[in-house]
Amino acid sequence: MLVRLGYVAMSVHLQNASPSQTMTFAQFKRTEDRNAALRKLERISLSNLENCLRLLKHNKAYDISFFRLSSKLIPLANHEELLDWDYLPPLKQSLGVIGDFVNKNQMRVDFHPDHFVILNSEDKDLLKASLKTLRMHYQLLKLMKQNPEHRCVLHVGGGYNDKEKALEQLIENFSVIPTSLQKMLLFENDDTTFTFDETLFVCEKLDVPVVFDYHHHLVHHTNESWTSNWERAVKTWRHSNLPMKMHISSQRDEKDIRAHADYIDTKQFLEFLNGINGSVDQIDCMIEAKKKDDALFRLMKDLKMESSVEIINGSSFYFKP
């Protein structure tokens, strides 16, 4: 089984390379010349894209071909007071350069929009705002010359004191979402509301791939035996052109079991791999750890000591227990 590791949005090794520099709306309003404020937003966005490209080049140098892009590349892009800002034309060339680099080096990139993107709410304004954010991600992927299908991970949403009804609301809302955006989505089990089993159920109903978060499952589940439903999870990926993906993180401490640790518990990760071995030819594992790429480097260093692991490069290996 081929295993490929990736990390999220930011490097701890590459200095001054944040792809998430921002401007608050309060700062925007303090600039009397609105056009000047918009140009400043564009400059920040271009700087974010430049840093994104630097991160991708850093990844290339260390054989990392799986990466989560920041969803904060364009500050205030969907703010209700800036609906007249046509932000994409000035960024088109930079987005294209990023896309060319990704394609040339056969990288997998995706997004995980912030928690305020909720698709199972009865609030039509919230749904409308969420779809607007998803359209932005779709446009970014297209301008990066990426097929948007299965590139955007979301949580199922809020429980609203009735999880069964909340799941039904997601299914109802999904029917009015444009097909192009539907195809972009993946759903992940979370650590407080919807378990792996519940997320898998709705993914099967909507024919959307499920992203299994192992840490979330360990701290929040109704059925402790995740392996009993693993084959069903694999089947949700049957129509995808991308390998199955999952999220890996470790708890920081016993006081806050939901918080992410700096690094990955290697033993726990190997337990997961043993549980799925033989079910897929390849799986891409997104590391959600505070130390970002350093967590990936340390995990690979630990894995080199395992007899079941055959190292391919700086972020990939074959697992053969």
C-alpha angles and dihedrals in degrees: 000000000000114000121192122190127210138172139214129273102290139058126218090199100051108071127217092007105122113154090192105065109147150184122217120228088243089059090046092054092050089066105086094202104070093195090052089051091051091050089052090053089052091051091051090048092050090049090052091051091047089053090046089057090048089053091051091050089049088051091050090054090056097041093251109151101166119073140159112224120221114258088210097070092119114041117217090001093146101029111141091230093055102053090127093059110106095197102168104070094064090048099044097095094048091047089051092052090053090049093050091052092048093049095044091054096039094238127167114225130175144159137242106197118213124275093262089074099095124168102179100063125117087216104103093198091054091049091048091051091047092052090049090056091048090052089055090053090047092052092047091052092048092050088048086056092242126139100245094213113122095353102117123072120201136173114241090249138235126350094215091199091292113067095181091055090044091055090048089051090053091052090048094047092046090064091065095046113104112259092239090060093042090057091051094060137098125176126220131198111245135214101245113026122016118040127210091263093050093046091048090052093055092042089056091049093050096035091237123142116253122227110211114215105198096194092049090051094051092054097037125031144123094199110045093195101079090169091069090069099033095103089054089052091051090053092058086068095053094106097043124105088208127078117257113274135201138178124245128193138138132228116262096220144327092269094060109023093173096057117096119247124228091250141020124267099237095198092053091048091051089051089057093048091050088052094056102032112135094016096094137020092222138011128185113214119202111208113219101190133136092240093056111192092008088062088054092049093049093047091052089049090053093046092055087070093058120097090211091060127082109190116223101176142322096310108014136071144161116248113212113163 
